[in-house]
Amino acid sequence: MDQKKLELPLYHHSLALLTDLYQLTMVYGYWKAGIADRQAVFHLNFRKWPFQGGFAIAAGLETALRFIESLQFTPGDLGYLDGLSDYKGRKLFDDGFTDFLSGFSFSCDVDAMEEGSLVFPYEPLIRVKGPIWQAQLMETPLLNLINFQTLIATKSARICLAAQPDPVIEFGIRRAQGIDGAISASRAAFIGGCIATSDVLAGKLFDIPVRGTHAHSWVMAFDEEKLAFETFARTMPTNGVMLIDTYDSIEGVKNAIAVARSMKKNGFELSGVRLDSGDLARLSIEVRKILDDAGLFKTQIMASNELDEYLIRDLKQQGARIDVWGVGTNLVTAKDQSALDGVYKLSAIQDAKGQWQDRIKISEQTAKTTNPGIQQVRRYFDGQFYAGDAIYDEMLGIKDPCTAISPFDPNNQVHFKGEYDDLLKPVMRQGKLVYRLPSMLEIQSHTFSELKRLPVAMERFLNPQPYFAGMEKTYYQKKIDLIMQIRKKNQA
């Protein structure tokens, strides 16, 4: 991949207006108030465990960096904004505002968790520091790009954990939510552990292996199933996976075996058969016996048909003889959870004298009270597994050993010491890329490495053991003091 030029290959027009209107009205307000260039810090995190599981997999960073590098307001964008009006028909923005936007050049610092990293609620995946108007403008697109891919990468990891050691192929393009939904899902699914995709465009864009053979329509296009298999074998002798359930799965595998024998002299090898309906456990056992009796011990059985981590787990427990899993709808749509509840919040801003001031949103719902300051996440390692995380404020620093407190239970405190890593890495400085973008295989390898450091009890699909991700003790107390100060001030 060309590291010098980050471009969005899918879209050939500006994406500067990929935002909510209120982002632009706030930027307009900062500009009108004369504080647009005041330095501020925003963090992106999520608040709930996805799929009621025990972990999430960070994804979407490279896509976000591509977006930022390509961001500019075109004359067409500015003309559109210039023509907007309020509900009374008055011009929404002053003429000078579009002139201001025309000179946009991103100049913020961005720190982020690397893709494929384990991440937990309230931990910042991305930190943006720079002129408040620019950092504010990143809210909607970053949430759009990071939330979805993190959700799908997490779903993929769960499915691949259920299937292990068997490989999983992502089959979801036909059921995905539009073009970008399909492409982003394919990318994220690979990060989560899928070995390949059926989406050819995603394969081209991200250098992901592509897999696919034929559908039921191929078999139905011929008068006989065996003739369909023979024709396909002649057409693609090195891509020998036959879909055997168009009419009858048992007769289908027998026809596939007959073709394999008759075509062997032509170099054809039946590398696999696919089941896409019926009782997959029972049928796979029967098909395996028929293949073995025919001496086709190396022929694999692939299964598809509305699979997810729960069904795969159950099928394996029932003794299913399935070697490869094709997962589509439930993976690329994250069917059991429609979205990750990611948020992007202001946590610090400089005053007129350049002094940092903490900012916090207070809510009657503890889960919606934000964390102040300039956040970093320190992850501790006990030599085999991750021991837990401590979120801390870089303005306060952190001591070693460290005591961390659960944000929901002050009695739940953990003491950390030893090996650690700070997870937010510099990726952009003053708007310029300073991070080597890893290959997709490197990102996927990082996912595998991360999951090996998570205790098995935390990988359970139901009621997993919770991973400890707390706040460094001094930082926690700072948050409590800030809340009390604000409440006292508001009650005065």
Helices and strands as residue ranges (DSSP letters): H 21-33, E 39-46, G 50-52, E 56-57, H 61-70, H 75-82, H 95-102, E 109-112, E 118-119, E 126-131, H 132-137, H 139-163, E 168-170, G 173-175, H 178-192, E 196-197, H 200-206, H 216-220, H 225-235, E 241-243, H 249-263, G 264-266, E 272-275, H 280-293, E 300-303, H 309-317, E 324-327, H 329-332, E 342-350, E 356-358, G 366-368, E 375-381, E 386-393, E 402-405, E 413-416, E 420-422, E 425-429, E 432-433, H 440-452, G 456-458, E 469-472, H 473-491
